[in-house]
Amino acid sequence: MHRTLIHDHTYTAALAALSQNLRRLDDALVGVEWALATNPEVYDVMRGTAYTRILKTDALGGLPPLRIWFRIDEQGQHVHLLYIEIIDDES
């Protein structure tokens, strides 16, 4: 099943801010977005929440590791991308 990705305004704003300093970020996110569109359930629900999940990437090709918050809608048709940031620590 291929789900539709919906970029929340907070995700879009954070992505725009990161893109100013990270070249090739869009290229790296192609794989991330494919993973979320095809199999988002493999990522654990964040402790203390009912629906929010987190995907963490490794540092690749000169890009730092990233953390992306998202949720799957109740019908399982859409993945809402909520926020993105650079991982500065191991939390």
C-alpha positions in Angstrom: 0.0 0.0 0.0 1.3 3.4 -1.0 0.2 6.2 1.3 -0.1 9.9 0.6 2.4 12.1 2.5 1.1 15.3 3.9 3.6 18.0 5.0 2.3 19.8 8.1 3.2 23.5 8.2 5.7 22.9 11.1 7.5 20.3 9.0 7.6 22.6 6.0 9.0 25.4 8.0 11.6 23.3 9.7 12.6 21.7 6.4 13.0 25.1 4.8 15.3 26.2 7.6 17.4 23.1 7.3 17.6 23.3 3.5 19.3 26.6 3.7 22.3 25.0 5.4 22.3 21.4 4.1 22.9 20.9 0.4 21.4 17.7 -1.1 18.8 17.4 1.8 16.0 16.9 -0.8 17.9 14.1 -2.4 18.4 12.3 1.0 14.7 12.7 1.9 13.5 10.8 -1.3 14.4 7.5 0.5 12.9 8.6 3.7 9.6 9.6 2.1 9.5 6.4 0.1 9.9 4.4 3.4 7.1 6.4 5.1 4.8 6.1 2.1 5.2 2.3 1.8 5.8 1.0 5.4 5.4 3.6 8.1 4.2 1.0 10.7 7.8 -0.3 11.2 8.6 2.8 13.2 7.6 2.8 16.9 5.0 5.0 18.4 6.6 7.6 20.6 6.3 6.9 24.3 3.7 9.1 25.9 1.7 9.6 22.7 -1.1 7.7 21.1 -0.1 8.2 17.4 3.2 10.1 16.9 6.1 8.1 15.5 9.7 8.9 15.0 12.0 8.0 12.1 15.8 8.5 12.6 18.3 8.5 9.8 22.0 7.8 9.8 24.5 10.4 8.7 25.0 9.8 5.0 26.8 11.6 2.2 27.9 14.5 4.4 24.4 15.0 5.8 23.9 14.8 9.6 21.5 12.3 11.1 17.9 13.5 11.1 14.8 12.9 13.3 11.4 13.1 11.7 8.1 13.1 13.6 5.1 11.8 11.8 1.7 10.1 12.4 -0.5 7.8 10.3 -4.1 8.8 10.0 -6.8 6.5 11.4 -7.7 5.1 8.0 -4.1 4.3 7.2 -4.3 6.3 4.0 -2.1 9.3 4.8 1.2 9.9 6.7 1.4 13.4 8.2 4.9 14.7 8.4 5.0 16.8 11.6 8.6 18.0 12.2 12.2 17.4 11.1 15.4 18.2 12.9 19.1 17.4 13.1 20.0 14.8 15.7 22.6 16.5 17.9 22.7 13.7 20.6 21.6 10.1 21.1 18.2 10.9 22.5 
